[in-house]
């Protein structure tokens, strides 16, 4: 009985490890569907890759600063007897950092856009193209069917009517 249990545990472990490895490979192979549709040249792909790495590093730093500012605000609240000035300063700092994140994202989109040919720019400018607005961390994700985080069906994010009716 003990031997069967050991064999089952080993099988479960091997399955879990192989599943994790295949999931990681799937993530690595995935790219932006829009960039695939644009049919970029090898030179464009290389430039986009460099821009994306630089953008990711910047975004990591900005997001870390935002999280620290949010922690500072929580600390102000946790201490009690909240000082109006310090609370508003903390809120203003958070808003400013979110604006920096948005500006960095928009700048990155325009950096990529500037690398494209006229035909590619037409594709990139279409709905669902390069200029898709990303939801804030933890916010609802809008998809074509109108599904939101949590699986509840609501109106489309852009106020669009359903294409079914």
Helices and strands as residue ranges (DSSP letters): H 2-29, H 33-37, H 42-79, H 84-113, H 118-124
